């Protein structure tokens, strides 16, 4: 019985370690010294955990992948998978990636008309 308990504990610890390592801190990936404002058409929305992603095609800087908060937080703030669809024009402000790629973390999302869809407290 003791071996089974130890084995279950070890398996649980391994599973939890995998989940914890998949998540990252904001400052490890994104640079607050690199603010960005991206306007473009939605290519794809990934409504996944631990973070949702919006992919945009811009006229001046190509494709961008923009990380949002977790889906549960977005839903609680009123944003759902149906809020943004492919082809919608959005303006997203946030912070660019440390590695200089077209990847960002969003702090606000607005429709082309100016309608606010989501905003964080970091703005």
C-alpha positions as CSV (number, residue, x, y, z in Angstrom):
1,X,0.0,0.0,0.0
2,X,2.9,2.4,0.8
3,X,4.4,1.8,-2.6
4,X,1.2,2.6,-4.4
5,X,0.9,5.9,-2.4
6,X,4.4,6.9,-3.3
7,X,3.9,6.0,-6.9
8,X,0.7,8.0,-7.1
9,X,2.4,11.0,-5.4
10,X,5.3,10.7,-7.9
11,X,3.0,10.6,-10.9
12,X,1.0,13.6,-9.6
13,X,4.2,15.6,-9.0
14,X,5.4,14.9,-12.6
15,X,2.1,15.9,-14.1
16,X,2.0,19.1,-12.1
17,X,5.6,19.9,-13.1
18,X,4.7,19.7,-16.8
19,X,1.8,22.1,-16.4
20,X,3.9,24.6,-14.4
21,X,6.7,24.6,-16.9
22,X,4.4,25.3,-19.8
23,X,3.4,28.6,-18.3
24,X,5.7,31.6,-18.3
25,X,6.1,34.9,-16.7
26,X,5.3,38.1,-18.6
27,X,8.8,39.6,-18.1
28,X,10.5,36.5,-19.4
29,X,8.8,36.8,-22.8
30,X,7.7,40.4,-23.2
31,X,9.4,43.8,-22.8
32,X,7.6,46.7,-21.2
33,X,10.1,49.0,-22.9
34,X,8.8,47.9,-26.3
35,X,5.2,49.1,-26.4
36,X,3.3,48.3,-29.6
37,X,0.1,49.3,-31.3
38,X,-1.0,46.8,-34.0
39,X,-3.9,47.3,-36.4
40,X,-4.8,44.5,-38.7
41,X,-7.3,41.9,-39.8
42,X,-7.9,38.8,-37.7
43,X,-6.4,35.7,-39.4
44,X,-7.2,33.3,-36.5
45,X,-8.3,33.2,-32.9
46,X,-6.9,30.5,-30.7
47,X,-9.2,30.1,-27.7
48,X,-6.9,27.8,-25.7
49,X,-5.3,27.6,-22.2
50,X,-3.2,28.8,-20.6
51,X,-3.7,31.9,-22.9
52,X,-5.9,32.8,-25.8
53,X,-4.1,34.1,-29.0
54,X,-5.2,36.5,-31.7
55,X,-3.3,36.3,-35.0
56,X,-3.4,39.5,-37.2
57,X,-2.3,40.4,-40.7
58,X,-1.1,44.1,-40.8
59,X,-0.5,46.2,-43.8
60,X,2.9,47.5,-42.7
61,X,4.5,44.8,-40.5
62,X,3.1,41.5,-41.6
63,X,1.6,38.9,-39.4
64,X,1.5,39.2,-35.6
65,X,0.7,36.7,-32.9
66,X,-0.8,38.4,-29.8
67,X,-1.1,36.7,-26.5
68,X,-4.2,37.5,-24.4
69,X,-5.1,36.4,-20.8
70,X,-6.5,33.0,-20.0
71,X,-9.9,32.2,-21.5
72,X,-11.7,32.1,-18.1
73,X,-10.6,35.6,-17.4
74,X,-11.6,36.8,-20.8
75,X,-15.1,35.3,-20.5
76,X,-15.6,36.8,-17.1
77,X,-14.7,40.2,-18.6
78,X,-17.2,39.7,-21.5
79,X,-15.0,38.4,-24.3
80,X,-16.1,35.1,-25.8
81,X,-14.9,33.0,-28.8
82,X,-17.7,34.7,-30.8
83,X,-16.6,38.2,-30.0
84,X,-13.8,38.3,-32.7
85,X,-14.1,36.6,-36.0
86,X,-11.7,36.0,-38.9
87,X,-11.6,39.2,-41.0
88,X,-12.5,41.6,-38.2
89,X,-10.2,44.7,-38.1
90,X,-8.7,45.2,-34.6
91,X,-6.3,47.6,-33.0
92,X,-4.3,46.0,-30.2
93,X,-2.0,47.8,-27.8
94,X,0.5,45.9,-25.7
95,X,4.1,45.0,-25.4
96,X,6.4,43.4,-27.9
97,X,8.4,40.2,-27.4
98,X,11.9,40.4,-26.0
99,X,13.3,38.5,-29.1
100,X,12.0,41.2,-31.5
101,X,9.6,38.9,-33.4
102,X,6.1,40.0,-34.3
103,X,4.7,38.6,-31.1
104,X,3.1,40.7,-28.4
105,X,1.1,40.5,-25.2
106,X,-2.1,42.5,-25.3
107,X,-3.1,45.2,-22.9
108,X,-6.2,46.3,-24.9
109,X,-8.2,45.2,-27.9
110,X,-10.5,47.6,-29.9
111,X,-12.5,47.1,-33.0
112,X,-11.6,49.3,-36.0
113,X,-14.7,51.4,-35.1
114,X,-13.1,52.2,-31.7
115,X,-15.3,49.9,-29.7
116,X,-13.4,48.5,-26.7
117,X,-13.5,44.8,-26.5
118,X,-11.1,44.2,-23.7
119,X,-8.6,46.1,-21.6
120,X,-6.2,45.1,-18.8
121,X,-5.1,47.1,-15.8
122,X,-1.6,47.4,-17.2
123,X,-2.5,50.3,-19.5
